[in-house]
Every structure is written in structure tokens, then in C-alpha cells.
Amino acid sequence: MDRPSGVSGSSVWLWLDGRCLLLFTVVLLVIAECLRTRRPSSFPPGPWNFPLVGNIFSLDFSNLHTDMTKLAEKYGDVYSLKMGPSWIVVLNGIDALQEGLTKGDHLVDRPAFPLHTDVLPDLGIIFTNGHVWKQQRQFALLTLKYFGVGKKSLESSILDEFMYMSKEITVHKGKPIDLHLTMNNAVSNIICSLIFGHRFEYGDETFMRLMKLFVRGPQLEGSIWAQLYNAFPALMRRLPGPHRTVQTLYGEILDLMKTEINKHKEDWNPSDPRDFIDCYLNEIEKHRDKKDEDGRFDEDNLAMCSFDLFGAGSETTATTLRWAFLYMAKYPEIQAKVQAEIDGVIGQSRQPSMEDRANLPYTDAVIHEIQRMGNVVPLSLPHVTIKEVQLGGYTIPKGITVIPNLTSVMFDKNEWETPNTFNPGHFLNEEGKFVKPAAFIPFSAGKRVCLGENLARMELFLFFTSFMQRFTFSMPPGVEAVLKPRFGVILSPKPFEICATSREE
């Protein structure tokens, strides 16, 4: 190798020694990183991971739930992945999920993600832990129950909201329509009536903005950018990208919640609470002079709890109903059978009631199959070990993030006769009566089960039955129903237009 002109022999050796030293240092650092982060002998197996970045770039984040399910076929129901410098454990199959989520409190906590904590306070219900979580969740459940969740009194609000939406749909006279934001508006108005004490008119600019924020946020949060941010926060805080958009969206949602709280304070009457916010303001007053160091009742927590309740009580249910429209258009023979059952039990002269569900087994089975195939929250929400635990025969240290892969259960060939085919028979016995298999867990399981489950179940039944009673859904001429989802924290249909023809016509 020719040495650079004008450079002495000793300088060349120094130059070569410098290059060798740099190469040796890089190799040493890589080896050290591999040794530092190698799997302990008792840790779950998993695919080989790259130094520093782990498995982040070997996973398809546009189809992550499918990738994770396939990995279980090779590495077993309990396996591990590395996201940047951190290990995660993925649970697959009903046995592993039940062992992890329902037996003991070792997975009751949530991990702290920098993408959240950098913009949202460590408050609310969904991502808090310990006494704060228990306190806020219990208060929310009791308050929502007080205002009708799980009771017949809420049925009228849901059915009234259907009538508002029915008028919006009827105007189009069976022509193609995109029901995305309208459906979100209708479903969200139910939780709005509980939290804010009022509904929003369709087309309200502020509310439409809120809807779009809650749609966009979960999509971005399921992207590789979010994973990179949580793995390398110190670096990603200094870089532009979609992760910045997520934080902007969540910050704006929180500001909208605070605006509603301030409006309530203007005419708040402690002796006559109208909604969740009023009840929480009362609770703030009760705790003002109490020393509750482990719990928090203040306006910041009220804003975050409202944020959590709104998100949990709107987007997932609205998305499930949009999947329902697509599946009914895709399978008109199933839609016709549902309508025939509704006509025979309810007719056209009155609106459905929750009391009708026991007499509509096929309709109930179709709703559950839509939830199974829609698989709206495919990876549930993450948990974290609060101490060293045994899962699937492996030792999981304290502080490890655990992902319950609901997809692996909802499409398990050992649990479902035709797991990848839309088949309401999965929820019917030989006598045609409704049955719910143990592998049906769209709301997850254990103490962290979705707190909006009762509300969602009521909304899905009343909205779906009302739509089937009044409309027939079909795709526009020459258009096929696309059942491939758009991935995010929530699996949603890709944008589509659909024809809703009034059955009265």
C-alpha cells in the first residue's frame, strides 16, 4: 500500500496503528454489547438480534401481530425479542395468556414509555400503577355505573344516537358514503354524554378535530418510529419524524379535555353532578384537605382520566362497527339471516333492547365473530413484571415488558374450527344456542381487562342490531370489500365507501 506523499514512515505506522486501534475498539464494543445483552439461560428463547437495535428492523411493523404469531410457531408460546437495549417477552395462546394475566398480580403493572411520559403526565387510568391506578379505576367504574353503564337506563341514549345517525345515512339514499368519522362521532357521543354531559352535533369542527386526533394517534404509535423513540429516547428527542406528530396529537387532545373541564367549572353545582367531570370535581373538593400521598384527585388527573376514558370508550367500538359493515357487505347471505332473525323477534315497529339478545343467538354470534375477525386490539396493551416470575417454565426478571398477543388466541387453529374464515358457527352450539369459547378475549383478561367492556358490549349489540333492522349494506358497484387492515395499536379498516339502503324502501 502506497503511503501518502510527504508522510514519513513513522507517521504511516502511527496512521495504521490508529486505524487498527479504532477497528479493535469497534469490534470490542460490539462483542461487549452482545455479551451484555445475551439471553440468560433461563430466559425464553427467540430470534437472533442485532447489536444495539435488537429485533426492531427484523419485524414488519405494518403487520406486527402476524409476525409475532408466526414467531410463536418456531420459538413456542413464550418467547423473547429485543427492542433496542430492552428485552420484551411475548405471550401466545390461551394457556400462556391466562397464566400471565389471571394468576396473581405479577403482571398487573404497565411499563413507562418515553413517547408517553415526555408529553403526558404520569396520571390517569390506563398507564398508571399501584394505588393511583386502583383508586382512579375504581372511581371511574363506580361513576360510569352511576350514570348508567351496564344498566337499562343507558339504552335510550344509545338508541337515540342511532336515530341521529340513521337520519344522516338516509339522506344519501343508498349512494356510496364514507361512514368513518360519522360512525366515530355517533359512538363517541355516548362516552361524551357520560364524561362531558352532552353530545356533539355531527360536523362540529372541534369534535371532528378530536376524532381525527384519536384516529391518527394509535396509527402512529404502532409504527417503527414509536418503537425507536421508546428504545432510544435520548437520540430520538433530537430528531424530527412522525414521533413528534404523536406527541403533538396527544398534547392537543389533553388541551381539549382541559377546555371541557374549565367550561364545567363555570356552572358546576356540587349538589347536582351531571357527568363524570362534575363528580370528579366533587372528589377533588373532598380530598383537598386530605393527605393522600399515594393517590391523586386534582384537575391534571381529571384531564388525563377523561383522555383515557374517551379513548377507551370510542375508537375501538366505532372501528368494530365499521368492520361489521364490511363483513355484512362481504357476506350478504349472513346479513340476510341476521335480518330475518331480527324481523322475527323484534319486527319493525320498535327499537331493539338488551333484553332481546337472549332471543337473537345468531345475531349475537355474528357480532362476536366480527369482534374476533376484526381483532381490533391485536396485541392488547403492554404489561411489565413487578417481580421475578415464572412463565411457561422460564424465569422472567423484574421490569421486563410483556406483550399479550391476543391474535394468537383469536386465530388459534386449536381453538377455532375455521380460524381464518368468517364463521358465526364458532359461537353456536349444535342446538343453535349462543356459546362463548374461553379463547374469545378481545378485551384482554385479568385485572387490567378493558374498563369499557360493559359499555362496548351494550353499544355493539344495540347499534349493530339497529343498523341491521333498518339498513342493508353493500359495496358500491364493481368494488370488493377489502378486509386487510391498516395496522396501528388499533387494527382498522382501510378507508372505504359503502352503500346503506333503507329496508323500508
C-alpha positions, 0 to 999 in steps of 0.5 A, a space after each residue: 500500500 502506497 503511503 501518502 506523499 510527504 508522510 514519513 514512515 513513522 507517521 504511516 505506522 502511527 496512521 495504521 496503528 490508529 486505524 487498527 486501534 479504532 477497528 479493535 475498539 469497534 469490534 470490542 464494543 460490539 462483542 461487549 454489547 452482545 455479551 451484555 445483552 445475551 439471553 440468560 439461560 433461563 430466559 425464553 428463547 427467540 430470534 437472533 438480534 442485532 447489536 444495539 437495535 435488537 429485533 426492531 428492523 427484523 419485524 414488519 411493523 405494518 403487520 406486527 401481530 402476524 409476525 409475532 404469531 408466526 414467531 410463536 410457531 418456531 420459538 413456542 408460546 413464550 418467547 423473547 425479542 429485543 427492542 433496542 437495549 430492552 428485552 420484551 417477552 411475548 405471550 401466545 395462546 390461551 394457556 400462556 395468556 391466562 397464566 400471565 394475566 389471571 394468576 396473581 398480580 405479577 403482571 398487573 403493572 404497565 411499563 413507562 414509555 418515553 413517547 408517553 411520559 415526555 408529553 403526558 403526565 404520569 396520571 390517569 387510568 390506563 398507564 398508571 400503577 399501584 394505588 393511583 391506578 386502583 383508586 382512579 379505576 375504581 372511581 371511574 367504574 363506580 361513576 360510569 355505573 352511576 350514570 348508567 353503564 351496564 344498566 337499562 337506563 343507558 339504552 335510550 341514549 344509545 338508541 337515540 344516537 342511532 336515530 341521529 345517525 340513521 337520519 344522516 345515512 338516509 339522506 344519501 339514499 343508498 349512494 356510496 358514503 364514507 361512514 368513518 368519522 360519522 360512525 366515530 362521532 355517533 359512538 363517541 357521543 355516548 362516552 361524551 354524554 357520560 364524561 362531558 354531559 352532552 353530545 356533539 352535533 355531527 360536523 362540529 369542527 372541534 369534535 371532528 378535530 378530536 376524532 381525527 386526533 384519536 384516529 391518527 394517534 394509535 396509527 402512529 404509535 404502532 409504527 417503527 418510529 414509536 418503537 425507536 423513540 421508546 428504545 432510544 429516547 435520548 437520540 430520538 428527542 433530537 430528531 424530527 419524524 412522525 414521533 413528534 406528530 404523536 406527541 403533538 396529537 396527544 398534547 392537543 387532545 389533553 388541551 381539549 379535555 382541559 377546555 371541557 373541564 374549565 367550561 364545567 367549572 363555570 356552572 358546576 353545582 356540587 349538589 347536582 353532578 351531571 357527568 363524570 367531570 362534575 363528580 370528579 370535581 366533587 372528589 377533588 373538593 373532598 380530598 383537598 384537605 386530605 393527605 393522600 400521598 399515594 393517590 391523586 384527585 386534582 384537575 391534571 388527573 381529571 384531564 388525563 382520566 377523561 383522555 383515557 376514558 374517551 379513548 377507551 370508550 370510542 375508537 375501538 367500538 366505532 372501528 368494530 362497527 365499521 368492520 361489521 359493515 364490511 363483513 355484512 357487505 362481504 357476506 350478504 347471505 349472513 346479513 340476510 339471516 341476521 335480518 330475518 332473525 331480527 324481523 322475527 323477534 323484534 319486527 319493525 315497529 320498535 327499537 331493539 333492547 338488551 333484553 332481546 339478545 337472549 332471543 337473537 343467538 345468531 345475531 349475537 354470534 355474528 357480532 362476536 365473530 366480527 369482534 374476533 375477525 376484526 381483532 381490533 386490539 391485536 396485541 392488547 396493551 403492554 404489561 411489565 413484571 413487578 417481580 421475578 416470575 415464572 412463565 411457561 417454565 422460564 424465569 422472567 426478571 423484574 421490569 421486563 415488558 410483556 406483550 399479550 398477543 391476543 391474535 394468537 388466541 383469536 386465530 388459534 387453529 386449536 381453538 377455532 374450527 375455521 380460524 381464518 374464515 368468517 364463521 358465526 358457527 364458532 359461537 353456536 352450539 349444535 342446538 343453535 344456542 349462543 356459546 362463548 369459547 374461553 379463547 374469545 378475549 378481545 378485551 384482554 383478561 385479568 385485572 387490567 381487562 378493558 374498563 369499557 367492556 360493559 359499555 362496548 358490549 351494550 353499544 355493539 349489540 344495540 347499534 349493530 342490531 339497529 343498523 341491521 333492522 333498518 339498513 342493508 349494506 353493500 359495496 358500491 358497484 364493481 368494488 370488493 370489500 377489502 378486509 386487510 387492515 391498516 395496522 396501528 395499536 388499533 387494527 382498522 379498516 382501510 378507508 372505504 365507501 359503502 352503500 346503506 339502503 333503507 329496508 323500508 324502501 
